Amino acid sequence: MTLHWIKGKLEFECDTCQEILASETADFHEAIEKLRSEGWTVLPPLRNSEEWRHRCNNCRFPRS
């Protein structure tokens, strides 16, 4: 999972294309709500990993 704290607020980075989503909040649950409302996907960790993964809307549904 690529999760950054920038000036006390959470930002998520797409693990596929590195697009950034600024949540504008320091509250983790509010940040996840914003992430999902923007069409991002949260994927569970792969085997032998502890890191959650994130995909932006463009990588979630790639355009042909």
N, C-alpha and C positions, 0 to 999 in steps of 0.2 A: 504494500500500500504506500502510495506516495501522498503523505499528508504533511502539510507545512503549517507552522504557526507564523504568521506575518503580522507584526504589530498587535499581537494578542488575539488575532482572528484566524480561523481555520481556512486553509485553501487545499483543494484536492487537485492532483495531477493525474491525467489519464495515463494509465500504464501502457497504452499502445502508441498514442501520438503526442503525448506530453502537453495536451491542452490543459489550461488552468481554469478552475472554477473557484472564485472567491465567494465564500459563504457570507461574509460580512457579519459574522457572529463568533463568539468564543464558546458558545454552548454546543457541545458535540451533537446532541440530539437535534437541535435546530439546524445544524450544518448538514447532517444526514438528510433531513427533510428537504432542505434546499437542493441538495445533490439529486435526490430522486425526483423532485418537481421539475428539474431541468432536463430530465430524461436520462440521467446517468445510471449505470448499473454497478452494483456492489457485488463482487464475486468472492466466494469463500476461498480460504487459502488452498493452494495446491498441496498435494501430499508432501510431507517432509518440510513444510514451510509454515510459518506463523503469520505471514503477511496477507492481509486482505487486498484484493485488487479492485481497481476502478476503471470503468470504460465510459467515455463520453458518448453522447448520443450518436455522433458520426461513426465512431468505432463499433458501437453496439449494433447499429444497422448500416453497414457499409453500403455506399452507393456504387452502382456499377458504372 
